Every structure is written in structure tokens, then in C-alpha cells.
Amino acid sequence: MKQATLHQWHKNHHKRRAVFHKNHEMEIQRGENGNGLLAKWERFFYNKVIFPLKNAK
């Protein structure tokens, strides 16, 4: 029983993480992820590396 409960928790956790990352990617695309240095680096990396790789497929 304990194993099944842990498995279900893990499945839910992965679903929550997937939704979070999808929403965070949308924020980066819209430039709504903040104005700090880390946010600027994140946008730069997304626009220069991640976005072109996704479009190349």
C-alpha cells in the first residue's frame, strides 16, 4: 500500500512540475519572468538557444 501511495504522489508531482515549467516558459516568451540579472540571462538563453532548437524540429 505504501508503495502505491508513493507512486501516486510521484505521478502528481511530475504533473505539477510539467505545468509549472510550461507556464514558466510562457512567461519567458512574454518577458514576464522579472527584471533581475538571472531573469535576463534566462530570457537570453531561451531566445538564443532553446527557441531556435525547438523551431529547427
The first five atom37 places (N, CA, C, CB, O) and aatype in JSON, in Angstrom:
{
  "aatype": [12, 11, 5, 0, 16, 10, 8, 5, 17, 8, 11, 2, 8, 8, 11, 1, 1, 0, 19, 13, 8, 11, 2, 8, 6, 12, 6, 9, 5, 1, 7, 6, 2, 7, 2, 7, 10, 10, 0, 11, 17, 6, 1, 13, 13, 18, 2, 11, 19, 9, 13, 14, 10, 11, 2, 0, 11],
  "atom_mask": [
    [1, 1, 1, 1, 1],
    [1, 1, 1, 1, 1],
    [1, 1, 1, 1, 1],
    [1, 1, 1, 1, 1],
    [1, 1, 1, 1, 1],
    [1, 1, 1, 1, 1],
    [1, 1, 1, 1, 1],
    [1, 1, 1, 1, 1],
    [1, 1, 1, 1, 1],
    [1, 1, 1, 1, 1],
    [1, 1, 1, 1, 1],
    [1, 1, 1, 1, 1],
    [1, 1, 1, 1, 1],
    [1, 1, 1, 1, 1],
    [1, 1, 1, 1, 1],
    [1, 1, 1, 1, 1],
    [1, 1, 1, 1, 1],
    [1, 1, 1, 1, 1],
    [1, 1, 1, 1, 1],
    [1, 1, 1, 1, 1],
    [1, 1, 1, 1, 1],
    [1, 1, 1, 1, 1],
    [1, 1, 1, 1, 1],
    [1, 1, 1, 1, 1],
    [1, 1, 1, 1, 1],
    [1, 1, 1, 1, 1],
    [1, 1, 1, 1, 1],
    [1, 1, 1, 1, 1],
    [1, 1, 1, 1, 1],
    [1, 1, 1, 1, 1],
    [1, 1, 1, 0, 1],
    [1, 1, 1, 1, 1],
    [1, 1, 1, 1, 1],
    [1, 1, 1, 0, 1],
    [1, 1, 1, 1, 1],
    [1, 1, 1, 0, 1],
    [1, 1, 1, 1, 1],
    [1, 1, 1, 1, 1],
    [1, 1, 1, 1, 1],
    [1, 1, 1, 1, 1],
    [1, 1, 1, 1, 1],
    [1, 1, 1, 1, 1],
    [1, 1, 1, 1, 1],
    [1, 1, 1, 1, 1],
    [1, 1, 1, 1, 1],
    [1, 1, 1, 1, 1],
    [1, 1, 1, 1, 1],
    [1, 1, 1, 1, 1],
    [1, 1, 1, 1, 1],
    [1, 1, 1, 1, 1],
    [1, 1, 1, 1, 1],
    [1, 1, 1, 1, 1],
    [1, 1, 1, 1, 1],
    [1, 1, 1, 1, 1],
    [1, 1, 1, 1, 1],
    [1, 1, 1, 1, 1],
    [1, 1, 1, 1, 1]
  ],
  "atom_positions": [
    [[0.83, -1.2, 0.0], [0.0, 0.0, 0.0], [0.86, 1.25, 0.0], [-0.94, 0.0, 1.21], [0.57, 2.21, -0.71]],
    [[1.92, 1.24, 0.79], [2.78, 2.42, 0.87], [3.42, 2.72, -0.48], [3.87, 2.21, 1.93], [3.52, 3.89, -0.87]],
    [[3.85, 1.69, -1.2], [4.48, 1.88, -2.5], [3.51, 2.52, -3.49], [4.99, 0.55, -3.05], [3.9, 3.42, -4.24]],
    [[2.27, 2.08, -3.49], [1.28, 2.63, -4.41], [1.02, 4.1, -4.09], [-0.03, 1.83, -4.33], [0.86, 4.91, -5.0]],
    [[0.97, 4.45, -2.82], [0.74, 5.83, -2.42], [1.9, 6.71, -2.87], [0.55, 5.94, -0.91], [1.69, 7.81, -3.38]],
    [[3.11, 6.23, -2.68], [4.29, 6.98, -3.1], [4.3, 7.15, -4.61], [5.57, 6.28, -2.63], [4.63, 8.22, -5.12]],
    [[3.94, 6.1, -5.33], [3.89, 6.17, -6.79], [2.89, 7.23, -7.25], [3.52, 4.8, -7.39], [3.19, 8.02, -8.15]],
    [[1.72, 7.25, -6.63], [0.7, 8.24, -7.0], [1.18, 9.65, -6.69], [-0.62, 7.95, -6.25], [0.95, 10.57, -7.48]],
    [[1.83, 9.83, -5.55], [2.35, 11.15, -5.19], [3.37, 11.6, -6.23], [2.99, 11.11, -3.78], [3.37, 12.76, -6.64]],
    [[4.24, 10.68, -6.65], [5.26, 11.0, -7.63], [4.64, 11.38, -8.97], [6.22, 9.82, -7.8], [5.1, 12.32, -9.61]],
    [[3.61, 10.66, -9.4], [2.92, 10.98, -10.64], [2.33, 12.38, -10.57], [1.81, 9.94, -10.93], [2.46, 13.16, -11.52]],
    [[1.68, 12.71, -9.46], [1.1, 14.04, -9.28], [2.18, 15.11, -9.26], [0.27, 14.09, -7.99], [2.0, 16.2, -9.8]],
    [[3.29, 14.8, -8.62], [4.4, 15.73, -8.54], [4.92, 16.05, -9.94], [5.53, 15.16, -7.67], [5.17, 17.22, -10.27]],
    [[5.09, 15.03, -10.77], [5.58, 15.24, -12.13], [4.58, 16.05, -12.96], [5.86, 13.9, -12.8], [4.98, 16.86, -13.79]],
    [[3.3, 15.83, -12.75], [2.29, 16.62, -13.45], [2.38, 18.09, -13.05], [0.88, 16.08, -13.16], [2.31, 18.97, -13.9]],
    [[2.53, 18.34, -11.73], [2.64, 19.72, -11.25], [3.88, 20.39, -11.81], [2.68, 19.76, -9.71], [3.84, 21.56, -12.2]],
    [[4.99, 19.66, -11.86], [6.23, 20.21, -12.41], [6.08, 20.52, -13.88], [7.4, 19.24, -12.19], [6.56, 21.56, -14.34]],
    [[5.43, 19.65, -14.63], [5.23, 19.88, -16.07], [4.41, 21.14, -16.31], [4.55, 18.66, -16.71], [4.73, 21.94, -17.19]],
    [[3.36, 21.31, -15.52], [2.51, 22.51, -15.66], [3.32, 23.75, -15.29], [1.25, 22.4, -14.76], [3.24, 24.77, -15.98]],
    [[4.1, 23.67, -14.21], [4.91, 24.82, -13.79], [5.89, 25.21, -14.9], [5.68, 24.49, -12.49], [5.99, 26.39, -15.24]],
    [[6.6, 24.24, -15.47], [7.59, 24.55, -16.48], [6.95, 25.08, -17.76], [8.41, 23.31, -16.79], [7.52, 25.95, -18.42]],
    [[5.79, 24.58, -18.1], [5.08, 25.08, -19.28], [4.68, 26.54, -19.05], [3.83, 24.22, -19.58], [4.86, 27.38, -19.94]],
    [[4.15, 26.84, -17.88], [3.76, 28.22, -17.56], [4.98, 29.14, -17.5], [3.0, 28.27, -16.23], [4.92, 30.29, -17.95]],
    [[6.07, 28.63, -16.94], [7.28, 29.44, -16.83], [7.85, 29.75, -18.22], [8.34, 28.73, -15.98], [8.33, 30.86, -18.46]],
    [[7.8, 28.79, -19.11], [8.26, 29.02, -20.48], [7.42, 30.11, -21.15], [8.2, 27.73, -21.3], [7.96, 30.95, -21.87]],
    [[6.12, 30.09, -20.93], [5.24, 31.12, -21.49], [5.6, 32.49, -20.93], [3.76, 30.79, -21.2], [5.6, 33.48, -21.66]],
    [[5.91, 32.56, -19.63], [6.31, 33.84, -19.03], [7.6, 34.35, -19.65], [6.48, 33.68, -17.51], [7.73, 35.55, -19.91]],
    [[8.54, 33.47, -19.9], [9.8, 33.87, -20.52], [9.54, 34.4, -21.93], [10.8, 32.68, -20.56], [10.12, 35.42, -22.32]],
    [[8.69, 33.74, -22.68], [8.38, 34.18, -24.04], [7.77, 35.57, -24.04], [7.44, 33.19, -24.72], [8.06, 36.38, -24.92]],
    [[6.92, 35.85, -23.05], [6.27, 37.16, -22.95], [7.13, 38.19, -22.25], [4.95, 37.03, -22.23], [6.77, 39.36, -22.2]],
    [[8.27, 37.78, -21.69], [9.15, 38.69, -20.97], [8.62, 39.06, -19.6], [0.0, 0.0, 0.0], [8.95, 40.12, -19.08]],
    [[7.82, 38.2, -19.01], [7.2, 38.47, -17.72], [7.87, 37.72, -16.57], [5.73, 38.12, -17.77], [7.27, 37.56, -15.51]],
    [[9.09, 37.26, -16.77], [9.73, 36.47, -15.73], [10.56, 37.32, -14.77], [10.61, 35.4, -16.35], [11.22, 36.77, -13.89]],
    [[10.54, 38.64, -14.92], [11.24, 39.52, -13.99], [12.27, 40.39, -14.68], [0.0, 0.0, 0.0], [12.49, 40.28, -15.88]],
    [[12.92, 41.25, -13.87], [13.91, 42.19, -14.4], [15.29, 41.96, -13.83], [13.48, 43.6, -14.13], [16.23, 42.69, -14.16]],
    [[15.44, 40.96, -12.97], [16.73, 40.69, -12.35], [17.72, 40.11, -13.34], [0.0, 0.0, 0.0], [17.37, 39.75, -14.47]],
    [[18.95, 40.03, -12.91], [20.03, 39.52, -13.76], [19.76, 38.08, -14.2], [21.36, 39.6, -13.02], [19.96, 37.74, -15.36]],
    [[19.32, 37.25, -13.26], [19.03, 35.85, -13.61], [17.91, 35.75, -14.63], [18.67, 35.05, -12.35], [17.97, 34.93, -15.55]],
    [[16.88, 36.59, -14.49], [15.76, 36.58, -15.43], [16.23, 37.02, -16.82], [14.63, 37.51, -14.94], [15.78, 36.48, -17.83]],
    [[17.13, 38.0, -16.86], [17.65, 38.46, -18.16], [18.48, 37.36, -18.82], [18.5, 39.73, -17.98], [18.37, 37.14, -20.03]],
    [[19.31, 36.68, -18.04], [20.09, 35.57, -18.58], [19.19, 34.46, -19.08], [21.05, 35.02, -17.52], [19.43, 33.85, -20.12]],
    [[18.12, 34.2, -18.31], [17.17, 33.15, -18.69], [16.51, 33.49, -20.02], [16.1, 32.97, -17.58], [16.4, 32.63, -20.89]],
    [[16.07, 34.73, -20.19], [15.46, 35.14, -21.46], [16.46, 35.07, -22.6], [14.9, 36.57, -21.34], [16.13, 34.6, -23.69]],
    [[17.69, 35.54, -22.35], [18.73, 35.5, -23.37], [18.98, 34.06, -23.83], [20.02, 36.13, -22.85], [19.0, 33.78, -25.03]],
    [[19.17, 33.17, -22.87], [19.44, 31.77, -23.2], [18.26, 31.15, -23.93], [19.75, 30.97, -21.93], [18.45, 30.41, -24.9]],
    [[17.05, 31.44, -23.47], [15.87, 30.89, -24.13], [15.78, 31.37, -25.57], [14.59, 31.27, -23.36], [15.57, 30.58, -26.49]],
    [[15.95, 32.68, -25.78], [15.81, 33.26, -27.11], [16.93, 32.86, -28.07], [15.75, 34.76, -27.02], [16.7, 32.72, -29.27]],
    [[18.13, 32.67, -27.55], [19.27, 32.36, -28.42], [19.52, 30.87, -28.6], [20.51, 33.0, -27.86], [20.11, 30.48, -29.61]],
    [[19.08, 30.03, -27.65], [19.4, 28.61, -27.72], [18.15, 27.73, -27.8], [20.23, 28.2, -26.51], [17.98, 26.97, -28.75]],
    [[17.29, 27.85, -26.82], [16.14, 26.94, -26.72], [15.14, 27.15, -27.86], [15.44, 27.12, -25.36], [14.74, 26.2, -28.53]],
    [[14.74, 28.39, -28.07], [13.74, 28.69, -29.1], [14.2, 28.26, -30.49], [13.41, 30.19, -29.1], [13.42, 27.62, -31.21]],
    [[15.43, 28.59, -30.91], [15.86, 28.11, -32.25], [15.91, 26.59, -32.35], [17.24, 28.68, -32.58], [15.62, 26.04, -33.41]],
    [[16.28, 25.91, -31.27], [16.32, 24.45, -31.31], [14.92, 23.85, -31.46], [16.99, 23.91, -30.05], [14.73, 22.86, -32.16]],
    [[13.95, 24.48, -30.79], [12.56, 23.98, -30.91], [12.03, 24.22, -32.32], [11.65, 24.67, -29.89], [11.28, 23.39, -32.83]],
    [[12.39, 25.31, -32.93], [11.9, 25.61, -34.28], [12.59, 24.81, -35.36], [12.06, 27.06, -34.58], [12.07, 24.66, -36.46]],
    [[13.78, 24.28, -35.05], [14.53, 23.51, -36.04], [13.9, 22.14, -36.29], [15.98, 23.34, -35.58], [14.16, 21.51, -37.32]],
    [[13.09, 21.69, -35.36], [12.49, 20.35, -35.5], [11.41, 20.32, -36.55], [11.91, 19.88, -34.18], [10.81, 19.28, -36.79]]
  ]
}
